[in-house]
Amino acid sequence: MIKLRLKRYGKKREVSYRIVAIKSDARRDGRPLEELGFYNPRTDETRLDVPAIVKRLKEGAQPTETVRSILRKANVFEQVRA
């Protein structure tokens, strides 16, 4: 199963995350199938590759709860339904 989840990177106490498509049994910082976006919780900055995310969701990828809330804020799910 393919999951959309966060991959941690950055310095200690200055963490940022990449939103990635990865196999569900891979480790958190393992090699992703595709990098789909960026999330910085300190500044609440997000950059998303919306067409690639929509493509993955239509293929059946399951987002984690955190990624789901980020995508909901960016109104990505409305594009999947259309």
N, C-alpha and C positions, 0 to 999 in steps of 0.2 A: 504494500500500500504506500502511496506517495502522500507525504504530509507537507503542509506549508508551516514552517516554524522558524523560530529565531535562532541565529547563530551568533554567539557572543564574540566580540573582539574589542581591542582597545586596551589602555592601561588599567591597572588596578585603581578602583574608585573613579575611573573616567570611562566607564563602559559604554559601548554602543552596540547595536545589533544589526545584522543583515537578515532580511527576510528571504528564506531559501526554500526551494523545493528539494526534498530529500526523502530517501526511503525511511520508513517508520522504524526499522530496526537498526539504523545507523546511529553512531554516537552524536552528541550535540554539536560538536565542532568538526565533524567528519566532512568528507568531500561531498558537496551538494551536487544535485543534478543541474540546477540552474539558480542563479542569484536573481531575485525578483524585486528587491527594494532595500531600503535603509530605514532604521528607526533609532533616534537618539532620545532616550527618556529624560535626560537632563534639560534639554531645550525643547522637547516635544516636537522635534523636527522629523518629518517623514518624507521620503521620496520613493514613489512606487512606479514600477513598470506595469501599468494597468493592463495593457493588451496581453502581456505574458501571464499575468495573474489570472485574468479571465479565461485564457486558454487552458491553464492548469486546472482551474475549478471546473470547467466544462468536461475535462478528461476524468474528473472524479477525485481530485486531490482534496484532502481533508485538512482545513486549517486548525491550529491549536486555538485555545480560548483567547490567548493574548493576541495572536495574529488576527483572529476573527473580529475582535474589538477594534483593532487598527483599521481593518478593511471596512468595517461598518462605519467608522468615522469618515472615511474617504469615499463613501457611497459606491463601493466597488460591486456590491451584491446586486444593485439595481441594473448594472450593465450585464451581469450574468443572466438575469431573468429576461432581458430584452432580446 
